[in-house]
Amino acid sequence: CSLQYTVLLSVAAVIVGGVVGALFAAFLVMLLIYRMKKKDEGSYTLEEPKQANVTYQKPDKQEEFYA
């Protein structure tokens, strides 16, 4: 009788663990989708982008800057 009770508890624990794991995985997927949609909003400008000046310009004086 004690062995049957132990097996029943083990099966119940595996089922509950699987359900909790599935819920956690679903929560993570929903969080990931939410973050991707949120990042997509407002990440672009409505006006035309201005062309940047990409040519190299030599500095007037020789200075070093430390970051």
VMD Tcl script that draws the C-alpha trace (Angstrom):
set ca {
  {0.00 0.00 0.00}
  {2.84 2.36 0.82}
  {4.58 1.59 -2.50}
  {1.44 2.42 -4.49}
  {1.08 5.72 -2.64}
  {4.71 6.60 -3.43}
  {4.28 5.77 -7.13}
  {1.07 7.81 -7.26}
  {2.80 10.79 -5.67}
  {5.71 10.47 -8.12}
  {3.37 10.44 -11.11}
  {1.46 13.43 -9.72}
  {4.74 15.31 -9.15}
  {5.88 14.65 -12.73}
  {2.53 15.84 -14.13}
  {2.50 18.99 -11.97}
  {6.12 19.72 -12.87}
  {5.37 19.35 -16.56}
  {2.38 21.68 -16.35}
  {4.37 24.30 -14.42}
  {7.24 24.01 -16.92}
  {4.87 24.43 -19.88}
  {3.27 27.49 -18.28}
  {6.69 29.01 -17.63}
  {7.78 28.37 -21.23}
  {4.57 29.97 -22.54}
  {5.17 32.99 -20.29}
  {8.72 33.38 -21.62}
  {7.52 33.21 -25.24}
  {4.82 35.80 -24.57}
  {7.36 38.08 -22.86}
  {9.73 37.73 -25.82}
  {6.98 38.60 -28.31}
  {5.93 41.59 -26.20}
  {9.50 42.90 -26.02}
  {9.99 42.50 -29.78}
  {6.75 44.37 -30.56}
  {7.59 47.10 -28.05}
  {11.06 47.55 -29.53}
  {9.58 47.84 -33.03}
  {7.35 50.74 -32.01}
  {8.93 54.16 -32.37}
  {12.24 52.83 -33.61}
  {11.93 54.65 -36.92}
  {11.57 58.28 -37.93}
  {8.82 59.55 -40.19}
  {10.90 62.06 -42.16}
  {13.54 61.16 -44.72}
  {16.95 60.42 -43.19}
  {19.64 62.98 -43.90}
  {22.81 61.79 -45.58}
  {25.74 61.85 -43.20}
  {29.05 63.36 -44.24}
  {31.31 60.31 -44.23}
  {34.53 61.90 -45.51}
  {37.48 62.09 -43.13}
  {38.35 65.55 -41.85}
  {41.77 66.17 -40.37}
  {41.60 67.91 -36.99}
  {43.01 71.44 -36.66}
  {45.38 70.58 -33.82}
  {46.90 67.32 -32.64}
  {45.13 66.34 -29.41}
  {44.47 63.01 -27.79}
  {41.18 62.12 -26.21}
  {40.87 59.27 -23.77}
  {37.58 57.44 -23.50}
}
mol new
graphics top color blue
foreach p $ca { graphics top sphere $p radius 0.5 }
foreach p [lrange $ca 0 end-1] q [lrange $ca 1 end] { graphics top cylinder $p $q radius 0.2 }
display resetview
